[in-house]
Amino acid sequence: MLIVPAHLFESEQAPQLLKYFQNDGIYFQGFIQFSDKLFLDKQASKALLLVQKPGADAVQAEPVMLAKAPDVGQKKRI
């Protein structure tokens, strides 16, 4: 689990990063973006990048989890 810039996959390096996951056998398991309201500057917003090394019990998630966390003060039931 890594904390990364929320706009990581919108950067110029995004295609290279995706190739890295595909070619080097690293399982991309998920990407959870924090609410923009947690940060004073939207450019500083962060996300959790979930990756896993291949191993005996490790499998690539199908589909990969993509989510945006709700606002902390949001009381709407899901």
Secondary structure by P-SEA (a helix, b strand, c coil): ccccccccccccaaaaaaaaaacccccccbbbbcccccccccccbbbbbbbbcccccbbbbcccbbbbbccccccccc
